[in-house]
Amino acid sequence: MSVHAIDMEASIRFYVDVFGMEQVPSPDFEDPVTWLQLDDQQLHLFLRDDTTSPPPFHHFGLDVDDFEAVYLKATELGVLDRSIAVPVRELPGGEVQMYLRDPAGNLVEVDWPDAATLDRSTMGEIPKLADFLPQSEEALEARLYRTREAAPVGGGGE
């Protein structure tokens, strides 16, 4: 995945400090680019002079190994995004999402598979999406983390 940066050093610091990403070698392109890696996930930052903000709800998601550590760092840096009902919420399947803004204004979704495993003394209460937005029966079956076996009939399962 790639996103724009308007201050490359600030963007690199954000992704290294918040997510523990590591800068890895990247090819030379027409515009400056930096590649960052977290486990088997890569993020490519492209430096752009255009300071136009990205579309407000376009985003990408990252799975993290320590959701609480990312929450604490995001809170410390003041980067939790509050334009989406609440910055941290539980989905119908028990998964948790958190939304942040990077230095260029890109919206970043941080995902965690099981709300029950999070320490409420760190996180506080996590509102459920259904608490503020009623869910249809079909929506209650939605799962962020899907396995091949859990795919719906005709959805590519065996």
KEMI-30343 format. One record per residue (C-alpha): x, y, z. Coordinates in nm, 3 decimals, padded with zeros to 5 digits, always signed. Example, Ala and Ser with C-alpha at 12.3 -4.5 7.8 and 13.67 -1.06 7.14 Angstrom:
BEGIN
NODE        X        Y        Z
NODE  +01.230  -00.450  +00.780
NODE  +01.367  -00.106  +00.714
END
This chain:
BEGIN
NODE        X        Y        Z
NODE  +00.000  +00.000  +00.000
NODE  +00.116  +00.354  -00.053
NODE  +00.018  +00.692  +00.087
NODE  +00.137  +01.044  +00.035
NODE  +00.360  +01.237  +00.272
NODE  +00.400  +01.611  +00.282
NODE  +00.686  +01.592  +00.536
NODE  +00.877  +01.267  +00.480
NODE  +01.070  +01.276  +00.809
NODE  +00.753  +01.341  +01.014
NODE  +00.572  +01.057  +00.835
NODE  +00.863  +00.816  +00.884
NODE  +00.880  +00.903  +01.257
NODE  +00.503  +00.852  +01.291
NODE  +00.503  +00.501  +01.143
NODE  +00.823  +00.399  +01.323
NODE  +00.715  +00.539  +01.662
NODE  +00.350  +00.431  +01.655
NODE  +00.374  +00.095  +01.475
NODE  +00.740  -00.003  +01.512
NODE  +00.790  -00.013  +01.136
NODE  +01.141  -00.041  +00.998
NODE  +01.276  +00.158  +00.705
NODE  +01.393  -00.078  +00.429
NODE  +01.570  -00.007  +00.098
NODE  +01.352  +00.130  -00.179
NODE  +01.416  +00.194  -00.549
NODE  +01.473  +00.544  -00.684
NODE  +01.163  +00.694  -00.843
NODE  +01.083  +01.032  -00.999
NODE  +00.959  +01.155  -00.660
NODE  +01.116  +01.071  -00.322
NODE  +00.980  +00.747  -00.178
NODE  +01.048  +00.562  +00.145
NODE  +00.953  +00.201  +00.209
NODE  +00.865  +00.089  +00.560
NODE  +00.802  -00.267  +00.675
NODE  +00.616  -00.433  +00.963
NODE  +00.641  -00.812  +00.959
NODE  +00.523  -00.906  +00.610
NODE  +00.337  -00.578  +00.553
NODE  +00.492  -00.286  +00.364
NODE  +00.394  +00.079  +00.346
NODE  +00.533  +00.308  +00.076
NODE  +00.547  +00.679  +00.151
NODE  +00.560  +00.911  -00.151
NODE  +00.667  +01.269  -00.093
NODE  +00.432  +01.510  -00.267
NODE  +00.442  +01.888  -00.279
NODE  +00.064  +01.889  -00.313
NODE  -00.069  +01.971  +00.034
NODE  -00.426  +01.886  -00.057
NODE  -00.564  +01.662  +00.214
NODE  -00.650  +01.304  +00.126
NODE  -01.020  +01.216  +00.099
NODE  -01.152  +01.209  +00.457
NODE  -01.266  +00.846  +00.473
NODE  -01.018  +00.676  +00.238
NODE  -00.799  +00.460  +00.457
NODE  -00.590  +00.149  +00.486
NODE  -00.581  -00.103  +00.768
NODE  -00.293  -00.250  +00.966
NODE  -00.295  -00.554  +01.192
NODE  -00.074  -00.500  +01.494
NODE  +00.083  -00.730  +01.753
NODE  +00.011  -00.498  +02.046
NODE  -00.310  -00.297  +02.008
NODE  -00.284  -00.146  +02.356
NODE  +00.069  -00.014  +02.293
NODE  -00.047  +00.151  +01.969
NODE  -00.349  +00.298  +02.152
NODE  -00.127  +00.443  +02.425
NODE  +00.120  +00.590  +02.173
NODE  -00.162  +00.734  +01.957
NODE  -00.321  +00.888  +02.267
NODE  +00.014  +01.035  +02.374
NODE  +00.067  +01.186  +02.028
NODE  -00.293  +01.308  +02.001
NODE  -00.350  +01.132  +01.667
NODE  -00.672  +00.940  +01.741
NODE  -00.921  +01.041  +01.473
NODE  -01.258  +01.153  +01.607
NODE  -01.424  +01.226  +01.271
NODE  -01.556  +00.868  +01.272
NODE  -01.819  +00.829  +01.549
NODE  -01.561  +00.705  +01.802
NODE  -01.190  +00.644  +01.746
NODE  -01.202  +00.290  +01.893
NODE  -01.496  +00.055  +01.848
NODE  -01.592  -00.312  +01.858
NODE  -01.742  -00.468  +01.546
NODE  -02.023  -00.729  +01.550
NODE  -01.774  -01.018  +01.535
NODE  -01.582  -00.897  +01.841
NODE  -01.298  -00.741  +01.643
NODE  -01.173  -00.394  +01.737
NODE  -01.086  -00.101  +01.511
NODE  -00.902  +00.217  +01.599
NODE  -00.859  +00.516  +01.366
NODE  -00.559  +00.750  +01.353
NODE  -00.439  +01.033  +01.128
NODE  -00.078  +01.041  +01.014
NODE  +00.114  +01.369  +00.965
NODE  -00.010  +01.402  +00.604
NODE  -00.374  +01.351  +00.709
NODE  -00.402  +00.991  +00.587
NODE  -00.659  +00.788  +00.781
NODE  -00.513  +00.468  +00.928
NODE  -00.733  +00.185  +01.057
NODE  -00.567  -00.031  +01.323
NODE  -00.723  -00.376  +01.368
NODE  -00.730  -00.631  +01.650
NODE  -00.907  -00.970  +01.634
NODE  -01.066  -01.000  +01.980
NODE  -01.199  -00.723  +02.206
NODE  -01.219  -00.969  +02.499
NODE  -00.838  -00.993  +02.509
NODE  -00.782  -00.620  +02.564
NODE  -00.708  -00.478  +02.909
NODE  -00.994  -00.245  +03.000
NODE  -00.778  -00.070  +03.260
NODE  -00.569  +00.052  +02.965
NODE  -00.838  +00.090  +02.702
NODE  -01.143  +00.181  +02.906
NODE  -01.479  +00.069  +02.777
NODE  -01.490  +00.005  +02.405
NODE  -01.826  +00.094  +02.253
NODE  -01.983  -00.154  +02.017
NODE  -02.071  -00.031  +01.670
NODE  -02.425  -00.158  +01.730
NODE  -02.451  +00.075  +02.035
NODE  -02.467  +00.381  +01.810
NODE  -02.556  +00.238  +01.470
NODE  -02.822  -00.037  +01.452
NODE  -02.703  -00.344  +01.260
NODE  -02.906  -00.560  +01.021
NODE  -02.909  -00.938  +01.066
NODE  -02.665  -00.969  +00.775
NODE  -02.435  -00.702  +00.920
NODE  -02.424  -00.892  +01.250
NODE  -02.256  -01.176  +01.058
NODE  -01.973  -00.951  +00.929
NODE  -01.621  -01.059  +01.026
NODE  -01.306  -00.854  +00.974
NODE  -01.086  -01.161  +01.011
NODE  -01.215  -01.427  +00.774
NODE  -01.076  -01.768  +00.710
NODE  -01.138  -01.973  +00.402
NODE  -01.358  -02.209  +00.606
NODE  -01.566  -01.916  +00.731
NODE  -01.633  -01.779  +00.381
NODE  -02.004  -01.767  +00.292
NODE  -02.147  -02.030  +00.060
NODE  -02.032  -01.946  -00.292
NODE  -01.771  -01.709  -00.145
NODE  -01.465  -01.901  -00.257
NODE  -01.459  -02.170  +00.013
NODE  -01.376  -02.530  -00.066
END
